[in-house]
Amino acid sequence: MANMDNKEWDITNKPHTKNKLDIIRAVFDMWLTVWNGEKQQRWIDKEWYVMDLFAGTGLYFEGKNKVSGSSLILLENIFKQASQLKKNKIKIKLFLVEIKKQNFTNLKQNIETFLDNHQTVKELLEVNFYNEDCNTAIDDILSKINNSYKTPLFILIDPYGLQIKKQTIIKIAT
């Protein structure tokens, strides 16, 4: 992995980050399960959308051990449910946004490595990478989304600080 600062991404003494990752894993798994259920399949669209607006590198460390970050957790959950998603002919558009160039480079590498090793997930996805501020990327992202009550949308907003603007949240909500 190119030039990744393990200190910045080490969660050994960050229980809040570990808890956050556990919550993301559980909530996204539940989201996939609900929308992929038999009852929902009768009325929802087959194209789903997932946004990670502060994607980071996709990877953390706990000492020397690698720990999946939010974007990889999303992919792992999709992999876990890939056969049912494929059976239901679901296509997921994934939007990954990271403003910092080095983090973005690592994110892209980590995601592409995962997808190369998990072809079943690769077949279900269209991945869109954005190396920019989410406040500027949001217009392009929203232009690629079918805004309908029939279309599932999962949005992960986990900024370091508060770099997301109120106007961006309003755009997403409307």
N, C-alpha and C positions, 0 to 999 in steps of 0.2 A: 504494500500500500504506500503510495507516494506521500511522503512528507506529512504524516498524520501525527499531531501532537497528542501523545497518549495521556499527558497530564491533564490537558483540557477535557478529554473525553473519558477520563478514568472515574468510575462511579463507586469505587471501593468505599469511600466515606460519604456517600451521597444517598442516604436511604430514601429521600424524597424523589430522586430520579428513578431509583429501582421501583418504587411504588407507582410512579407515573407510567413506567413501561409495562408493569403488570396490569394497570388499569386500561391502557391502550389495547393490550393484547385481549383482555376479556371483553371490552366493549366492542371492538371491531369484530371479534369472533361472534358475538351475539348479533351484531348488525347483519353480518353475512348470513347467519342462521335464520334470522327472522325473514329477510327479504328472499332468501332462497327456499323458503317453505312452500309447501303445496298450495296453501290458500292464497298467498301473495302471487304465486306464479300465474294465477288465473287472470290477473288484471294489471300487473306492472310491466313496464317496458323491459326489454332484454339488454339494454345498454345502461350500465351503472357508472357512477362517477365517484372518485375518491381523490381528495386534495390533502396534501401535507404541505402547509404553507411555510413552515420553518423546518425543513427536512434535516438539516445538519449533514452529517456524513453517512447516516444510516447505521452507524456502528459506535458502540461504546466499548470500554475495557473495564474489567474488574481485575486489577492486577495485570496478569499476562493473558487472562481469558477474554475472548471476544464476547460481547453481549449485543444482541440486535437492538438497534434503535428503532424509532417509529416506522420508517419506511420499510425496513426489513421485516418488522413485525407484521405490517400490512401484507407483505408478500408471503410470509410464512402462514398466515391465516388463510390466504387465498389458496395456497398449496394444500393446506389441510382439508379444504372443502372443494378442491379442484374437480373431482369426479362428479359431484352433484352440480356444480356450476356448469360444467361442460354438458352434462345431461340436459340441463335446462337452457342450454344455448346462450349463456350469459357472456357478454363482452364488458370488460371493465376498463374505463379510461382512467389512468392514474396520472395525477398532476403533482410533480415534486418540485418545490421551490426552495432554493437556497441562495442567499445573496453573496456569501463569502466565497471567493473563487476557489481557494484550496479545499474548503469543505465541499463545494460543488463537485470538484474533480474527484474527490474521494467518494462522494455519494454516487456519482455516475458509475464509477468503477465497481463499487460494492453492489449496486443494483444489477448491473450488467453481469457480474460474476454469478450472482444468485440466479438470474434468469437463464444463463448459459447452462447452469447445473440443474435447472428445474424446467425442462421444456414444456411440461403440461401447464405451468403457470404462464409461460411466455405466450402460449397459444390463446390464452384467455384475456390478455392484456394489450393495451396500447399505452406505452409510457411516454409522458411528455415532461421533459426536464426544462426548468427555468433557472438560469443563473442571474437572478435579479431580485429586487425588492418585491415582496408579495403585493404591495400596494400598486405597483406598476404592472405586474404580471396578471393581476386579477381580470382585467378587461379581456385579454386574450384568452384566458382560461374560460371565462364565462361565455365567450363567443363560441366555444367548442362544446358547450353543454346544452342539451335539450331541457329547457326549463318547463317541467311538467309535473303535476302531482303524481304521475305514474312512474317517475324516474327517480330511483334511489340516489341520494347524494350523502356522502360521508365527508365531513370537513374536520381536519385536525389543525388546530391553531395552538401552537405551543411556543410562543416567542420568548426569547431571552430578553427580558425587559418588556416594554410595550411598544414594539415597532409596527404594530398594525393600527391603521387609522380607522376612526369611526366610519368614514365614508366607505372604506373597503368592506367593513362588516355590513353596512347598509346595502351595498351592491350585491353582496352574496345573499342577503336575506330577501331581496326583492326580485 
